[in-house]
Amino acid sequence: MPPPHQHPRTPRSAPRLRLVGAASLALVAALGCATEAPTQPARWTVIVSPDAPWPVRQTADDVAAYLGQMGQVVDRAEATPARCEPGRAQIVFVGDGVAGAAVEEDSTTNDQSFRIHERRCADAGALVELAGAGLLGRQYAGYEWLHRMGVRFFHPEQEYVPPAPVWPEQARSWQHTPDF
């Protein structure tokens, strides 16, 4: 039985983990990952199909929750037609009846491949399409997009959420297939 002041699941190395976590947070701040871009959307909408598998809907919920933790106004919508709207960013989980930029298939594409495609609209609006070649790819797209917005996952019990998303001036588009 652990001492009364120690949680039974807390390892004895927890103080070292906290120290490493604090150092990691300091490094993130020093690298400038917590800066706010001047053209942030006023509202965010996360769109996912009601027919999407549970892990994809959970990832969409996580994206909405992390944006909320960053002080953003976030709505959730299911199967709403995605389009560029002034002042609103729409994050779309492509698939299961929700159209968008799909993963471009080639000889290296697998279930874990994903694509993130951003478009900018008037008055700081944006359309962000998150697509995957399979279930894991769709999840990876959501968490990679969060990473690009400044969220860091150091440990299951240690994460960094910036005060505002790191929103770039220019739209970005990329596709990735993990090496594993």
Secondary structure, DSSP 4 states (H G I P E B T S, - for coil): ---TTS-TT--TTHHHHHHHHHHHHHHHHHTTTTPPPS---SEEEEEE-TTS-HHHHHHHHHHHHHHHHTT--EEEEESPPP--BTTEEEEEE-BTTB---PPPP-TT--TT-EEEEEEE-GGG-EEEEEEESSHHHHHHHHHHHHHHTT-EEEETTEEE--SS----SS--EEEE----
